[in-house]
Amino acid sequence: MHSCRNKGRQSMSFPQLFTHILIDRTLFAIQRPDYDDTPNPEFLNPSWMASIPDDQPLSEITMPGTHNTMALFGGVYAECQTWSLASQLRAGVRYLDIRVRHVKGNLTIHHGVSYQRAHFGHVLEGVADFLREYPSETVLMRVKEEFSETYDIYGAVVDYIHRHAHWDLLWHSRLVPTMAEARGKLIILQDFHGPDLGMRYSSMDIADDWKVPTLLHVEEKWQSVYEHLEAAPLGNKAQIFLTYSSGAGVFAYPRAVAQRLNAQLYNYLRSKTDLNQRLGIICMDFPAAPMIQMIINFQLTEEVKRQAFYPGPSKATLENTIFSLRKMMRYLNLD
């Protein structure tokens, strides 16, 4: 009997084995209010900026972001997200952290040595498509060179913009725009040398203490996050605050840090929900839809908040439900 079982395992084809591993991995995925490493957000919020007054400067808006936005592959030390770019944007994420490797004019997406099966053109096309569908929104995008040291990516970035988006999609100023000026625009947060394409990444007030050597150091990381979030409401209102809650180290991979730190962040935000404070951009690994919604709610009116917390079957929710059902039908060969 034992030998028959072994024989069955040996005869399993590689595609069957790969599918088996993927199914097992999905079974162990977690979807909590603060942390989500499942393939799809629990619910969507694609046009939340529509309710923000036109005269509101972006520096006074609290918004969710993702660290290493495109890092979906490469194993536990490289993976920082499980949602696609389109899903992140539709879930409400408005700050993207994009890392490009530059080789002979090509810009591939990397997290360290791990190639993320995409290039910068895919990101630009995804953002352009999203803003075309939801012109009330804006997207802020840090662009940084990764796993190459040319220090000369400006020309390649401009070339990709012309080929995969369009020049007028960009906000062409170092100044912080109002919501009216930002709607429908991609705001490049330029973390590389060259003439201005948009705002400078270094112009923001940033807390990015990403080194977490072991899980015993998570509390130190949280203290850094806490202090910067506490400073944001009293800080310069003309300056964007950016707080990274993400972290990693040799003995603390991103998923493990996020499972612990996201819970602390969620409890912190929940304790502040009645204060309507400016917290700036909160940039996360594996955020969950309820956490994103809580961050979004910091600048919404009480009426809009009530609708957000007790929503009816919104178009976004229905779209997500239909999308999930279709995926299931394809999986079961019913579609």
Secondary structure, 3 states (H helix, E strand, C coil): CHHHHHHHHHCCCHHHHHHHHHHHHHHCCCECCCEECCCCCCCCCCCHHHHCCCCCEHHHCCEEEECCCCCCCCCCCCCCCCCCHHHHHHHCCCEEEEEEEEECCEEEEEECCEEEEEEHHHHHHHHHHHHHHCCCCCEEEEEEECCCCCCCCHHHHHHHHHHHCCHHHECCCCCCCEHHHHCCCEEEEECCCCCCCCEEHHHCEEECCCECCEHHHHHHHHHHHHHHHHHHHHCCCCCCEEEECCCEECEECHHHHHHHHHHHHHHHHHHCCCCCCCCCEEEECCECHHHHHHHHHHHCCHHHHHHHHCCCCCHHHHHHHHHHHHHHHHHCCCC
